C-alpha cells in the first residue's frame, strides 16, 4: 500500500529557523498538510505563513521540542476527529 502526499501530515517544531525554513518548505509537496509549532524569536512563522498559506497551521508555543511534538499531534487529532 502506498501513501499519497495528500494523506500525510508533518508536525514540525521550529525555533529561529528563518535561514533554513524556505528551503525546507520548497522541499515538500504542497499537498502535504503542515502543522508548525513555533518557539521562534525571529521571522520564522511569518516566512512560513507567507510562503505556504494553504494546508499549513502555525501555532506559537515557547516550550520544548517534546512539548511541541505533543501539541502538534493533539492538533492533528482534533482536525481528523
N, C-alpha and C positions, 0 to 999 in steps of 0.2 A: 504494500500500500504506500502510495506516495502522497506527501503533504504538499498542498499548494500554498504559495506565499500568502494568499488572502485568508488562509486558515491559521496563520501564525500571529503571535503577538510577542513583541520583545519588551521586556521590562528592563529599563536602563537607568541605573543610578548615575548621576553626574555631579561633579563638583569642579568648577573652574576649568572647563574643557573648551573654552572658546577657540583655542588654537587647533583643536582636533575635531570638533563636532561636525563641521561641514563635510569633511572627508568621510566620516562615519555615515552621515545621513545619505551622502551620494553613493555609498557602497551597498545600501539595502534597497530592495524594491519598494516602490511607493505603495504597493498593495498590502504590505505588512503593517499591522497595527503597532503603534509605538506608544508605550507608557513610560514617561520620563519622570523620575523622582529626583528633583534637583536641589542641591545644597550649595549652589554657586554664589559667589560674591562678584562674579564678572558677568559678561553679556551672554553666557551660555543659553539660558532659557529664551532670551529674545531671539537669538540666532535660530534656535530650534523652531519657534513658532512662526518666524518669518520665512524660513526656508522650507518648512514642511507643515503647512497649516492643516492639512487633511489627514485623517486617520492617526492623529497624534494628540496625546493628552500630557500636559506638563503640570506636575504637582510640586509645589515648593515644600521642602521638608529639610530642616538643617540638622539631620541626625546622622547616624552611622549607616554604612553600606548595608548591613544586615537588616536594619530597620527599613531602609529604602526598598529593598527587595520584597520584604513582607508587605509594605504598603502597596507596592505595585501589584503583587499577587492578589491582595484583597480588592483593589480597584478593578482588576480584571474579573474577579469572581462576581462582583456586583454588576459588571457590564453584561455578563453572559447569563446571569440568573434571572 
